[in-house]
Amino acid sequence: MAHLSISALLIRFLLGGLAVVACTVVAKKLGEKAGGIFAAFPAVYLAALLTIGLDFHGGQLISHSIMLSRGAIFGMAINIIVALIAGYLLPKVGWKRGILQSMAFWFTISIVVVIITSH
């Protein structure tokens, strides 16, 4: 996806931002557990999938959609693992260190998965 149109980027930005706002509203109205469930909504993936048609057509559209979806499977699996790790670390080491350590784990495991799957 070397070329992205401004309209595709704007749509992704708006959908991602709206998803964050929706999660916050749900958490305030229904509680943190419901907010956490909505936070798992794959807004970035869906926004990318919806807008990919603005940048590609025909066979390229299908090819890029498949690539995006395969990558999303790995990304969502990593997010589940990181959520479990964060749920364990935050009460143990505090929210600041817990978030930093969870993000470090996410970054490390993501790099490892990219290296393994790129060969």
C-alpha positions as CSV (number, residue, x, y, z in Angstrom):
1,M,0.0,0.0,0.0
2,A,2.6,2.5,-1.1
3,H,0.0,5.0,-2.5
4,L,-2.9,6.2,-0.3
5,S,-5.3,8.9,-1.3
6,I,-6.0,11.8,1.1
7,S,-9.7,10.8,1.2
8,A,-8.8,7.3,2.3
9,L,-6.6,8.6,5.0
10,L,-9.2,11.0,6.2
11,I,-11.9,8.3,6.3
12,R,-9.5,6.1,8.3
13,F,-8.7,8.9,10.7
14,L,-12.4,9.7,11.3
15,L,-13.5,6.1,11.7
16,G,-10.7,5.4,14.1
17,G,-11.4,8.5,16.1
18,L,-15.2,7.8,16.2
19,A,-14.4,4.3,17.5
20,V,-12.4,5.7,20.3
21,V,-15.1,8.2,21.2
22,A,-17.8,5.4,21.1
23,C,-15.7,3.2,23.4
24,T,-15.4,6.1,25.9
25,V,-19.1,6.8,25.8
26,V,-20.0,3.1,26.2
27,A,-17.5,2.8,29.1
28,K,-19.1,5.8,30.9
29,K,-22.7,4.7,30.3
30,L,-22.4,0.9,30.7
31,G,-19.2,0.4,32.7
32,E,-15.5,-0.4,32.0
33,K,-16.1,-4.0,31.0
34,A,-18.5,-3.0,28.3
35,G,-16.1,-0.2,27.2
36,G,-13.3,-2.8,27.0
37,I,-15.4,-5.1,24.8
38,F,-16.1,-2.2,22.5
39,A,-12.4,-1.2,22.6
40,A,-11.7,-4.5,20.9
41,F,-13.7,-3.4,17.9
42,P,-11.4,-3.6,14.9
43,A,-12.0,0.0,13.7
44,V,-8.6,0.4,12.1
45,Y,-8.9,-2.8,10.1
46,L,-12.5,-2.1,9.0
47,A,-11.6,1.5,8.0
48,A,-8.6,0.2,6.0
49,L,-10.7,-2.5,4.4
50,L,-13.5,0.0,3.5
51,T,-11.2,2.5,2.0
52,I,-8.9,0.2,0.2
53,G,-11.3,0.4,-2.7
54,L,-10.4,4.1,-3.1
55,D,-6.8,3.3,-3.9
56,F,-7.0,0.0,-5.7
57,H,-9.3,-1.7,-8.3
58,G,-9.8,-5.1,-9.9
59,G,-7.2,-7.8,-9.1
60,Q,-5.1,-5.3,-7.1
61,L,-8.1,-4.6,-4.8
62,I,-8.6,-8.3,-4.2
63,S,-4.9,-8.9,-3.6
64,H,-4.5,-6.0,-1.2
65,S,-7.7,-7.0,0.7
66,I,-6.4,-10.5,1.2
67,M,-3.0,-9.2,2.4
68,L,-4.7,-6.8,4.8
69,S,-7.0,-9.5,6.2
70,R,-4.1,-11.9,6.7
71,G,-2.1,-9.3,8.6
72,A,-5.2,-8.4,10.6
73,I,-5.5,-12.0,11.9
74,F,-2.0,-11.8,13.3
75,G,-2.6,-8.3,14.7
76,M,-5.8,-9.2,16.4
77,A,-4.2,-12.3,18.0
78,I,-1.4,-10.2,19.3
79,N,-3.9,-7.7,20.7
80,I,-5.6,-10.4,22.6
81,I,-2.3,-11.5,24.2
82,V,-1.4,-7.9,25.0
83,A,-4.8,-7.3,26.6
84,L,-4.3,-10.3,28.8
85,I,-0.8,-9.2,29.7
86,A,-2.0,-5.6,30.4
87,G,-4.8,-7.0,32.6
88,Y,-2.2,-8.8,34.6
89,L,0.5,-6.1,34.8
90,L,-1.6,-3.0,35.5
91,P,-2.7,-4.1,39.0
92,K,0.7,-5.5,39.8
93,V,3.1,-2.7,38.7
94,G,0.8,0.3,38.3
95,W,-0.8,1.7,35.2
96,K,2.2,3.7,33.9
97,R,4.7,0.8,34.1
98,G,2.0,-1.7,33.1
99,I,1.2,0.2,29.9
100,L,4.8,0.8,29.0
101,Q,5.6,-2.9,29.6
102,S,2.6,-4.0,27.6
103,M,3.5,-1.7,24.7
104,A,7.1,-3.0,24.8
105,F,5.8,-6.5,24.6
106,W,3.4,-5.6,21.8
107,F,6.3,-4.0,19.8
108,T,8.6,-6.9,20.4
109,I,6.1,-9.6,19.5
110,S,5.0,-7.6,16.4
111,I,8.5,-7.3,15.1
112,V,9.1,-11.0,15.7
113,V,5.9,-11.9,13.8
114,V,6.8,-9.6,10.9
115,I,10.3,-11.1,10.6
116,I,8.9,-14.7,10.7
117,T,6.1,-14.0,8.2
118,S,8.1,-12.0,5.8
119,H,10.3,-14.9,4.7
